[in-house]
């Protein structure tokens, strides 16, 4: 029997996409407290890069396992995110990532939920995420190819 995966997304994970100014102000304040924004309100690129580094590896590994038998696998997801990134559709990028977290049955990390409150921070996050994703694909290209070959051998 096949297991079909559901995607679970809680609306609170998307709150900063549709928030009013008061909520956005609260989110920006929290981002400053967490060091994701400077005191002047600019993205703290080093902190955002560190956040991506600490969150992305386990995300990529689980996503790769979950998609290993699907046409295109994890590369298809990367291509979709690249398309959104190249079109500068950062909110679409965030929403697609939120969907993927739900697909993995994971909650969107709290720091990531804050990113849409500051468009420039979201852009910075997307840039760092794509660099990490591309690196992961390069480093794991052989693993994905080997899994595909072993699946066809069975």
Secondary structure as UniProt FT lines:
FT   HELIX           11..14
FT   TURN            15..17
FT   HELIX           21..33
FT   TURN            34..35
FT   TURN            39..40
FT   HELIX           45..67
FT   TURN            68..69
FT   TURN            71..72
FT   HELIX           73..86
FT   TURN            87..88
FT   HELIX           90..103
FT   TURN            104..105
FT   HELIX           110..114
FT   HELIX           115..117
FT   HELIX           119..139
FT   HELIX           141..153
//
